[in-house]
Structure formats: structure tokens, C-alpha cells
Amino acid sequence: MNLAKTLNNTGNYKVKAVPKKYEDRFRILFETSKDAIGITTAGGKVISVNNAWLSLFGYTCEEIDSVDLKKMYASDCDRENLMALLGKHGYVKDYKMKLLKKDGELIDCLLTSSVRHSDNGSGTIFQTIIHDITEQKKTTDALRRREAILEAVANSSELLLWSSSWHEHIRIILDYLGCAAQVSRVSIFKNHRNEDETLLYSRGYEWVASGIKYRPENPDFQNVSYTNAGFERWPRILRNAKVIAGHTRDFPLSEQDVLISQDIKSILVIPIFVGNDWWGFIEFDECEHEREWFSAEIDALKTAAWTLGAAIQNMMMKKALGERDEIYRAMFEKNRTIKLLVNPETGAIVDANPAASEYYGYPPDILKNMKINDIAVNFSKEIYHDFKILDSEHNMFFDTQHRMADGTIRDVEINSCPIKVRDRTLVFSIIHDITDRKKAEEALRTSEERLRQIIDLVPHSIFVRNRNGKYILVNKAAAHSVGLSVEETTGLCLYDVNKDKADVDRILSIDQEVIQTGKPHFTPNATHRYPDGSLHIYQSSKIPFYLTDSGEPAVLGVSVDITEQLKTEEALRTYEEKYRDLVENTNDISFVIDTTGIFTYISMFVEKLYGYKPAELIGTEFTRYIYQEDIHRISTVFQKLLLGYDQSADCRVVTKSGDIRWIRISAQIINKAGKTIGLRGVAIDITKRKIAEETLLDSKKDFNNISEMASDPMFIIRPDGRIIDVNHAGLDLLGYTKTEAINLDVSSLYVNPEDSITIIESVGKNYIKKKCTVNIKTKTGEIISRHIAATALRSKDSSIAGYLIFLFNCID
């Protein structure tokens, strides 16, 4: 659109005669600016706009005369505030505002506008540059949400990785996910079937945000039929690994009733798969306002659901993500966007607008006598020399760094184009400060590096492959399995690292199945031979995955090496068989006890095991021979047996020589004439079994020693008992912060302070104390029992430099 022609056609503005050199200079500025530039009247009528303006708001040149600018503001209040500021100051810089495009879409913008009055006083015009920051704002918001969710998923994955059961930390995990996703409520529902094979769901765990009402335990959330509850479509969607997301008002009427009754305004439902089976779903509710569910959030939360499904699978296996010149001059001088004119031959700054003077911190007369290399950190003559061979229709965009008057360095984005002024070419540049954007990009890189570190710390093989079998991402464990580094493996194809074509064809067919069906795939047992010739057995889980940059479908897989686990399980089975044979050949002790607990009969074998002759026991109360700490529990069992309950119990007894042995008691009531007169039972000596069980536990701990030492509480103390360091597990257990724990006297943690002295004295004798049970006080005063192991830390001269203490969960 020709600006001079437009102004003359209005009949209200007098256009001054302007030297041709300035006309050309500012015409190029107006027409080639990447930002939207508009010249409008105070009444909201468009005088002239550039192509960037038309493109941004979606209008054509033919439509522009009919545009009412007043209707482009998101609210009348926004426009009134802007007009007030322009009326008061004559200009605004980077004024944040939401504007409406032709199609009704709201966009976030930065407005830099100035007021211009005509010489004849016939009217006022506004020159405005509009910078669309919608995508920048979305990027910033998405980065923040993604960072939080990724951290939550990473923390959750770490908890699940080291837990023996997913139930153990599920409430903490739901808190991580709920806070990161910023929702009102997070719930887990599990599928199951009734006797008629009807598919039902039941709520398991739930987390609610502060101020949100907790849904109490009631039948409305237990054993509910999808069909009867109005959610008939849910199984069809969720079973195909898709999510259900949206506002309650947009859902089918049959679903709205249930969701509204729970104050749900927006909901996100993600399926949980265990292996290839749809196990249930995790539900994210927003109860305070409607919200949109973005793909970045959904993908990250899907990863959380997959991780949870993998953890559940792991547990189950163990049991069984005119003024033309003036206008242009005003646009150059009054506009708050930074602008420079540079002589590409000499690098001299020919002109600079006030905004540039303000930005760089130099007075205008000084700035206009400087050279571009005085402010450009990495000045390159080649960049400016290139403009001599370009015409005015070409722009050049590049990022660089500029130095301010105070010496600080700022990142800038430069939009430059050549301007012909008489016989010479000048370079016109618009500068945007992108320091904050660079910081955001750096934060994103940092986030990605953290994620890289996390997956490299995971001992399992993690990889992403495209549909052609090309590795897009691998962690260290996956690269190690093919005998290469992460850098060497990335970009290779399966055929490059596995020469067994049949095996590769089989693996790629599974990848294709996951990509085409969108369903996860679980392989419970697969073999892989390492480059060193060793054969490894894996459990592999694969889920559909889309590459962020291209949207290309791919496969995300995790392979867990279970070679050693299987060896251990086989050893345990062999051990259990020997243990069973031992138990089955142990002699039993028969006994009869009356209702008061007095022995009336006991078999002869009691003398061989415990040293008492039957005659010494008959007529005495059986609790006299029970270990003191077990008397109350066994007495309770005795009373239940007399009431007819089927009970058996293990307890400790004291032999005649003072030794302590374990027995298992089973008994039934003796009736006579419809009246209970006593109990008849069998006592089986299980001392050897208990020892075997403890040996079994030690064997498991020996096998899992490395894992436990990373996940269990660990303390390092000085010889005087002051804590030098403590790991995260120790802090989590005791409830202290790192600062609070350092220099804390370790004896203050024991319920019985003498325990600390006893342990340290034992360790000082080069004795490693194992499985000693101690009672520990947390910061809140809670008393917990733990097994403790300790060893001395010695310096080169063998003197004790401190102690290393580990706490393990007590085993009943």
C-alpha cells in the first residue's frame, strides 16, 4: 500500500515535500520491517499498514479500509489505557496487550506507538509498531511447565526404580505430578471384572491440591461399571493407548452428570498399560477453571503413566516422554525500536534513533560518531560488505552480541537491509534485544542436559528409534550393550550394530507394530549377545513416541537386563528346596493345654530339643517358657484359639539351658459335651528355618548391595559423633534439611543415646556391626526402628578418621 497516496486521499493531512533520499530510506524501513507497522487516526481508521501488519492480522489490502481498529482490542479497557498513556506521554514502548486477528484469535503483542499531529491542526495520527510475542510467550510458558513436569517424572521414575513396590511411594509421586501439572486432583483407577466378566473400575490412590475437597471412600468409586456410569466410550479410547482430554461441558451428557457432581471443569485421562494389557488410568482433574491440555504436558504425563505401568509390571513379575518523510523520520526517531544506519564501507554509524541512544547508553552525538565495531563484540566486515552487492529487496537476519556503554554485553537479533542514498549504499538495521530469549534457550538446553544426565544414570537401556530402525537417542547403558559410545551409536541403524539380520527383522517388526497400532508392546524375555560374547537376557517395553522437532513417529523403549536376577532366582529356588526338605524332616512336639494355659500333656521330644522332661512341664503355665517379648502376642493368639479361630503363630521359647529357639504353634480346641476344655496342638521347631530365612535375606542383600547403598540412609560422622555428611535418603527419613543435619550429634537421633556409644566402640575394634536394631527419632519426634550397619573409616596411619553408618528397614 502506497503511504503518500493514502495520506493524500484522506484530505485531512498535508504531506510535506521531502528530499528523495529520506523518502527512499524510510519507505524501505516501512515496507521491509519484519514487525507489523501501522499508521492510524485517533478515531480508529487505518491510514496505512505494511505487509507484515496484513500478514499478522490476516487481512487483505482490499479489506483494510473497512477495518475498525477499536474492535481489534481484546477489551475496551485495554484501548482506553493505551490512549491515556499516549495522550499523557506522546508515546509508549513495548506495551503488552492482547489483540484480535481477523479470525478472532487472540495474540499477545508488544506495542511501540507515538502520536503525530498534522501541521494544519486538522487531526492526530498514531504510528505504531507491533511485535507479536505470542509464540515467545507460549515458548516461555511451555518451557516452565515442561521443566516442572520433567522434573516430576524424573523424581517419580527414581522413586519407582528403587522401590520394591509401586505402592510404596505412590502418594509422593501423585504429589509430584499434581503440583507440576498444576491441577486440582490426581487419581489412579484400576480395571477389574466381576463374576459376569463385566469391566469395572475402582479408585485406588488420590491426591488433591490445597483448597480442593477430598473425595471420601465410598461405593461411587469402587467396583463401578463403565457402561452403567455413563462412560461407555472410555474403554474403547483408552484401550487403544489414546487419551481423553477436554472440558466437561463438551463431553457427552451421560458423562457430564458424573463429572459435574465431582466439580470437574476440565479433565485429562491417560491410560496405564502393564505390559500389553490396559491396566487402568490416571486422571487429572481441574475443578477451579477450564484449562487447555497442551501436547507437551500430555506427552510428559503419558511418560509418567508409562513409567507407573512399568513399575506395576515389575511388581507383578516379581510376584507372578506529507508527512511521509516526517512520518518515516518520526518512525525512526520516535519509535522505541532500536534503529541504526551504518556505512558498510567504513563501519561508521551514520544515524541512530533516540531508542538506540537510550539502549546503548551513549548520548546521540557520541553514538553517531562511533563505528559499528565499537559496539559489536564480534565485528565482521564481511557481513556489511555483502550488502554492496544486494538490492533493497533483500534483508539479512543474524544474531550477534553488542556492548553497552557500561560494558555489559547483550544478545541482539539484527534485521538489516541495504538502502541506496544518492551514490552510496547504507545498511539500515533494526535491533531487537534477545538476551532474555537466549537465557530461555539456555535454560532449555540445561533442562535437556539434565534429562540427558538422568537417563545416562539409569542402569537400564533407554533408546528412541524411528520407523527405519535409526537410533535417535540412546543412553549410556544402551550404547554399552552394542559396544559403542553414545555419540557413536546415535544416528546408526539397527543393522549397523546387529549383524543377525533375522533378529533385526524381528525387532523392527515389533517397532513397526507399535508405531502403526499406537499400542505399547512388552517382551518378557529376549536374549542379546554383547560384543564381548556374553549372553544377556532382557525384558523390553516399547511405546509409541513422536519426535518433537519433526513430528515423525518413533518408538521409545526400555530394556531391563534380568540376567543376574534370573540366576539369583534359580539359586533361591534351589535353596528353598533344601530348606523345605529340612522342615519336612523335623520332629514335632505334641501338647495339650487346658483353658487356663496349663500343660496337661506334652510329648517326649520336648526333652531332646529344649532340655525339659515332660514331667517338669505338665502342671505349669505354658507362658513361663515363652520369650518375654512374645508373651503378650502369644497370649492373644491363645484366647482367639479358644474362641474357635483358626490361628497359628511363631514365637520364641527359652530352653532349660537359657538358649532361645523359635517354634511354630498350631492348635485346635478340644470339646467335651459341647464345652471347650482346652487345646490340642503341635509345636514345630523352626529355629533352623528362621536362620535359613535370615541367610536368605542376607543373600538378597549381598546381591542388591550396590542398589541399597544408593537408596538407603547413609551417614558419615566424625569420631566425636558429629555428622559430616548425609545422603538424600537419610534426610528424607529423618525430615531434616542438609544444613540442619550437618554437625548434628548423632547420639541425639537415638531414642537410647547409649546405642551410639555401643556401636562406635564396636566399630573401633574393627568390628562391623550388622543388623543391630535401634530406635531412631525423626525431626518431628516420630520414633522409627531400623537395622544399622557401621564401619570405621581409617586414615593412612590406621587411625580412625570417622565412621560410616547405614540404616536398613527392619524386617518382621
Protein Blocks (a to p, Z undefined) as FASTA:
>chain_A
ZZklmmmmnopaccddddfklmmmmmmmmmmpmbdcddddfkopafbdcfklmmmnopaf
klmmmpcfklmpfbfklmmmmmmmmmmnopaehiacddddfkopacdddddddddddfkl
paccdddddddfklmmmmmmmmmmmmmmmmmmmmmmmmmmmpcbfklmmmmmmmmmmmmn
opabdcdddddddfkopacdddfbdcddehiacddddfklgoiafklnopammmmmmmno
paceddfklpcfklmmmmmmnopabdcdddddehjbcfbdcddddfkbccdddfklmmmm
mmmmmmmmmmmmmmmmmmnopalmmmmmmmmmmpmbdcddddfknopafbdcfklmmmno
pafklmmmccfklmmmbacfklmmmmmmpcfkbccddddddddfkopacdddddddddde
hjbccdddddddfklmmmmmmmmmmmmmmmmmmmmmpmbdcddddfkopafbdcfklmmm
nopafklmnopafklmomblklmmmmmmmmmmmmmnopacddfbdcdddfkopacddddd
ddddddfklopacdddddddfklmmmmmmmmmmmmmmmmmmmmmpccddddddfkopafb
dcfklmmmnopafklmgopafklmgcfklmmmmmmmmmmmmnopacddddddddfkopac
ddddddddddeehiafbdcdddddfklmmmmmmmmmmmmmmmmmmmmmmmmccddddfko
pafbdcfklmmmnopafklmgopafklmpmblmlmmmmmmmmmnopacehiacddddfko
pacdddddddddddfkopafbdcdddddddZZ
